[in-house]
Amino acid sequence: MPENGGVSDVRHVLVLPDRDAAEEAVEALAERFGVREEPLVVRDALAGEDDAEDAQWLVVLRDEEGRLDPGELDAFAGEWDGWREEP
């Protein structure tokens, strides 16, 4: 069986406080980091909370080439009072 050499499923998850921050971060990712693939934006409601104000927003980035620096992404998310979630 042939192997898929060099292919990985690396993902980074940025946790942001609200939808506006997530949308702004997605736009800035392309400019600052040259991200070509559109990141996935997901609402993550806190356990037991129905109010949209109590939700975090996740920006999921695929990084199969491993070119994005986790520390830089953490600092980037911090600009919106967010962070990079460790896998």
FENWOSUL-V62377 format. One record per helix or strand of 3 or more residues. SS is the DSSP state (2 for helix, 1 for strand). FROM is the first residue (numbers start at 1). LEN is the number of residues. If there is no record, write none. Layout:
SS_FROM_LEN / SS_FROM_LEN
This chain:
1_11_6 / 2_19_15 / 1_40_6 / 2_52_3 / 1_55_8 / 2_70_9 / 1_83_3
